[in-house]
Amino acid sequence: MLSNASNQLIPESYQLFQNYPNPFNPNTKIMYYLPKEEYVQITIYNMLGHEVKTLVNKIQGAGSKTINWNGLDDNNKKLPSGLYLYSLQSGSFRQTKKMLILK
């Protein structure tokens, strides 16, 4: 699923992986692939659909990416235990996965 261009591995398609560890407390990692340079948004939502944290909101180059999240919201407050959704949007691609904070 990765192609080799100029000795760099470039993903051939978008992919959002399950966060690890899951469940987590207090930190987790989210890995994703971008096949080309594009504007990327990664957002965390609670189960009511409210946005609680924006992890990425910028143009990123193609390749394999990893972002760490410490379980804090946009106001730097610890989120309670529970189920959350994280969503990757880049161009016309959008994918959402679930994760669990346990305390």
C-alpha positions in Angstrom: 0.0 0.0 0.0 3.1 2.2 0.0 4.9 3.3 -3.1 8.5 4.4 -3.3 9.1 7.8 -4.8 12.6 9.3 -4.5 13.5 6.8 -1.8 10.6 7.9 0.4 7.6 5.7 1.2 4.4 7.4 0.1 1.0 5.9 0.8 -1.1 5.1 -2.2 -4.4 5.9 -0.3 -5.7 7.6 2.8 -5.9 5.5 5.9 -6.8 6.1 9.5 -5.7 3.5 12.0 -7.1 2.6 15.4 -5.6 4.6 18.2 -3.1 2.8 20.4 -3.4 2.0 23.2 -7.2 1.7 23.3 -8.6 2.0 25.9 -6.1 4.6 27.2 -5.2 6.8 30.2 -3.9 9.3 29.9 -2.1 9.2 26.4 -2.8 7.6 23.1 -1.4 7.7 19.5 -3.3 8.1 16.3 -1.6 7.1 13.1 -2.7 7.9 9.5 -1.5 7.9 5.9 -1.8 10.8 3.4 -1.1 10.0 -0.3 -0.5 13.7 -1.2 0.0 17.1 0.4 -3.3 18.4 1.5 -5.2 20.3 4.2 -5.8 17.9 7.2 -8.2 18.1 10.1 -8.3 15.6 13.0 -11.0 16.3 15.5 -12.2 14.6 18.7 -15.9 14.4 19.5 -17.9 13.3 22.5 -20.8 10.9 22.0 -23.2 13.8 21.8 -21.4 15.0 18.7 -19.8 18.0 20.4 -16.3 18.8 19.3 -14.0 18.6 22.3 -10.5 18.8 20.7 -8.8 19.7 17.4 -5.6 17.8 17.1 -4.6 18.8 13.5 -5.8 21.7 11.5 -3.2 22.5 8.8 -1.6 21.5 5.4 0.5 18.4 5.7 2.8 16.6 3.2 2.3 13.1 2.0 3.4 10.2 4.1 2.8 8.3 7.4 1.9 10.5 10.3 1.4 10.0 14.0 -0.2 12.4 16.5 -0.2 12.0 20.3 -3.2 13.0 22.4 -3.2 13.5 26.2 -6.9 13.3 26.8 -7.3 17.0 27.3 -10.0 19.2 25.6 -9.4 22.5 23.8 -9.5 24.2 27.2 -6.7 21.9 28.6 -9.2 20.2 30.9 -9.1 16.4 31.4 -12.0 14.7 29.7 -14.0 12.2 31.7 -13.9 8.5 31.1 -16.1 7.4 28.2 -16.4 6.7 24.5 -15.1 9.4 22.0 -14.9 9.6 18.3 -11.9 10.8 16.3 -12.3 11.9 12.7 -9.8 12.5 9.9 -10.8 14.8 7.1 -8.5 15.6 4.1 -9.9 16.6 0.8 -12.9 14.4 0.0 -11.7 11.7 2.4 -13.3 11.4 5.8 -13.1 8.5 8.3 -14.1 8.2 11.9 -13.2 5.7 14.6 -14.0 5.2 18.3 -11.7 5.3 21.3 -12.2 4.8 25.0 -10.8 6.9 27.9 -10.6 4.8 31.1 -9.6 6.3 34.5 
